């Protein structure tokens, strides 16, 4: 028996999102705890999984606040480090009318990319069933070495390795580092704009076929926003419609919520003999959970309960 179901490495930061105007007409910003890997872990905790986070924040009041939020969510923080010289990473989120958003990062550097290889506790990673990571920790030399060490430890321990590029902007070397991540993973979660950017193909099926042929990834999940999602497992393809919400506020955290539900299904059912019915069941639950998070500000602190997701599915069937 392993101590953790999932260990994730990557960014933990503050997402500043607009929350109205002041009396003087100035934009007011709300400090929402965020960062894709921790968002994934927060949803997995809601689904009853035991999780741990590997990462770094600044030794400042925002970093300490984040550490408290993550611990309160039930996520193990034994390998969460504090940097005395570099501040906690910040992201300012601009939300469009349709709920989509753009990010402006303040991380040159930010504490999340200062996690070094010698600060990664391999014993925590080896004590997990599944290891999850993204691409932002791969785009900077220091955190890249830490990520590579963690992935190597996970593979040595026989963990399922999962990867979400979670591309925010075409950072320097992003393509090469995302390619490295694809070569390591058993499960890939990728979005519609990412597959088009990475492969140069407008047709999603063509793009996925390139990834399957090049990287031999057993399970690939494609999130398509308001068009739903697809799962590709060898020659088997499943698709599920979205759960459109009339009161969507923003899409921050939707992909992470979707990803967490997929990982939860893999943990419960494994990666063998997945057929269309099983993949569709997985996608429906993940789509429903992702739709709920779009009705809430932030992500990490407001992940839905399993009962909420099941209720939504029952109402829409």
LINKA-V944842 format. One record per residue. N is the residue number from 1. SS is DSSP state (H for helix, E for strand, C for the rest). PHI is phi in whole degrees, 0 to 359 (none if undefined). BURIAL is b if it has 16 or more other C-alpha atoms within 10 Angstrom, else e. Layout:
N/SS/PHI/BURIAL
N/SS/PHI/BURIAL
This chain:
1/C/none/e
2/C/262/e
3/C/291/e
4/E/239/b
5/E/281/b
6/E/222/b
7/E/242/b
8/E/235/b
9/E/237/b
10/C/154/b
11/C/274/b
12/C/231/b
13/E/209/b
14/E/255/b
15/E/265/b
16/E/273/b
17/E/242/b
18/E/294/b
19/E/221/e
20/E/89/e
21/E/239/e
22/C/284/e
23/C/298/e
24/C/268/e
25/C/86/e
26/C/274/e
27/E/295/e
28/E/256/e
29/E/246/b
30/E/257/e
31/E/273/b
32/E/261/b
33/E/299/b
34/E/203/b
35/C/117/b
36/H/307/b
37/H/300/b
38/H/287/b
39/H/300/b
40/H/300/b
41/H/295/b
42/H/298/b
43/H/291/b
44/H/298/b
45/H/299/b
46/H/298/b
47/C/268/b
48/C/91/e
49/C/268/b
50/C/264/b
51/E/228/b
52/E/215/b
53/E/243/b
54/E/242/b
55/E/181/b
56/E/212/b
57/E/232/b
58/E/285/b
59/C/276/b
60/C/226/b
61/H/293/e
62/H/289/b
63/H/297/b
64/H/292/e
65/H/297/e
66/H/299/b
67/H/300/b
68/H/293/e
69/H/296/b
70/H/296/b
71/H/296/e
72/H/296/e
73/C/284/b
74/C/94/b
75/C/279/b
76/E/293/b
77/E/241/b
78/E/300/e
79/E/249/b
80/E/266/b
81/E/258/b
82/E/240/b
83/E/259/b
84/C/280/e
85/C/254/e
86/C/239/b
87/C/284/b
88/C/303/b
89/C/291/b
90/E/239/b
91/E/225/b
92/E/259/b
93/E/255/b
94/E/257/e
95/E/258/b
96/C/271/e
97/C/298/e
98/C/275/e
99/C/94/e
100/C/288/e
101/E/209/e
102/E/239/e
103/E/241/b
104/E/242/e
105/E/269/b
106/E/246/e
107/C/205/b
108/C/235/e
109/C/266/e
110/C/237/b
111/H/300/b
112/H/297/b
113/H/271/b
114/H/261/b
115/C/293/b
116/C/261/b
117/H/300/b
118/H/286/e
119/H/266/e
120/C/274/b
121/C/273/b
122/H/298/b
123/H/296/e
124/H/292/b
125/H/294/b
126/H/290/b
127/C/263/b
128/E/239/b
129/E/279/b
130/E/219/b
131/E/242/b
132/E/237/b
133/E/210/b
134/E/234/b
135/C/263/b
136/H/296/b
137/H/285/b
138/H/267/b
139/C/270/b
140/C/228/b
141/H/303/e
142/H/295/b
143/H/290/b
144/H/296/b
145/H/297/b
146/H/295/b
147/H/295/b
148/H/297/b
149/H/296/b
150/H/295/b
151/H/297/b
152/H/299/e
153/H/295/b
154/H/295/b
155/H/292/b
156/H/298/e
157/C/275/b
158/C/78/e
159/C/289/b
160/E/291/b
161/E/250/b
162/E/235/b
163/E/221/b
164/E/233/b
165/C/306/b
166/C/47/b
167/C/294/b
168/C/257/e
169/C/195/e
170/C/287/e
171/C/294/e
172/C/305/e
173/C/68/e
174/H/302/b
175/H/298/b
176/H/297/e
177/H/286/b
178/H/295/b
179/H/299/b
180/H/299/e
181/H/299/b
182/H/294/b
183/H/286/e
184/H/262/b
185/C/264/b
186/C/264/b
187/E/228/b
188/E/240/b
189/E/250/b
190/E/222/b
191/E/264/b
192/H/300/b
193/H/290/e
194/H/289/b
195/H/294/b
196/H/291/b
197/H/294/e
198/H/286/e
199/H/262/b
200/C/76/e
201/C/254/e
202/C/284/e
203/C/283/e
204/H/297/b
205/H/299/e
206/H/296/e
207/H/297/b
208/H/296/b
209/H/299/b
210/H/299/e
211/H/295/b
212/H/298/b
213/H/290/e
214/H/275/e
215/H/246/b
216/C/55/b
217/C/274/b
218/C/301/e
219/E/228/b
220/E/238/b
221/E/250/b
222/E/245/b
223/E/264/b
224/C/236/b
225/H/60/b
226/H/289/e
227/H/258/e
228/C/91/b
229/E/207/b
230/E/226/b
231/E/234/b
232/E/239/b
233/E/228/b
234/C/63/e
235/C/272/e
236/E/271/e
237/E/233/b
238/E/235/b
239/E/220/b
240/E/225/b
241/C/286/b
242/C/281/b
243/C/256/b
244/C/288/b
245/C/252/e
246/C/289/e
247/C/254/e
248/C/297/b
249/C/260/b
250/C/200/b
251/C/259/b
252/C/303/b
253/C/89/b
254/H/296/b
255/H/295/b
256/H/291/b
257/H/296/b
258/H/304/b
259/H/300/b
260/H/300/b
261/H/293/b
262/H/296/b
263/H/297/b
264/H/299/b
265/H/295/b
266/H/297/b
267/H/297/b
268/H/280/e
269/H/239/e
270/C/80/e
271/C/249/e
272/C/258/e
273/C/56/e
274/C/278/b
275/C/251/e
276/H/298/b
277/H/297/e
278/H/294/e
279/H/295/b
280/H/294/b
281/H/303/e
282/H/299/b
283/H/293/b
284/H/300/b
285/H/297/b
286/H/295/b
287/H/297/b
288/H/296/b
289/H/297/b
290/H/297/b
291/H/293/b
292/H/295/b
293/H/293/b
294/C/289/b
295/C/266/b
296/C/231/b
297/C/280/b
298/C/82/b
299/C/209/b
300/C/305/b
301/C/270/b
302/C/233/b
303/C/297/b
304/C/287/b
305/C/282/e
306/H/304/e
307/H/297/e
308/H/295/e
309/H/294/b
310/H/297/e
311/H/296/e
312/H/297/b
313/H/298/b
314/H/296/e
315/H/291/e
316/H/268/e
317/C/280/e
